[in-house]
């Protein structure tokens, strides 16, 4: 009886290890190849600030193609370059973490494609790429 429990435990541990290895080696999403949902920065921020649960249902973990004016460009030590798009609100914006370095200046009108990861006073896009 002990041998049966020991064998079942070994099989369970091996299966769990296999699942973990698979998930660890899972390739990242190809944001460039996916079609993005087109939206302006002001529209996106308004939807999240007025009704966050509905906006989460519509945009969370989806690829968005956001157009707007660059408010600021910051350099984050862990994430690289973060572009803040103007939303019309002086305190909050759309924070887009760029995967590849790009030359972006405040005041420019740009379109960025990235994965929406939620609303934390700013709407956050990760794995972002400059479209134009």
Buried (B, 14 or more C-beta within 10 A) or exposed (E): EEEEEEEEEEEEEEEEEEEEEEEEEEEEEEBEEEEBBEBBBBBBBBBBBEEEEEBBEBBBEEBBBBBBBBBEBEEEEEEEBBBBBBBEBEEBBBBBBBBEEBEBEEEEEBBBBBBBBBBEEBBBBBBBBBBE
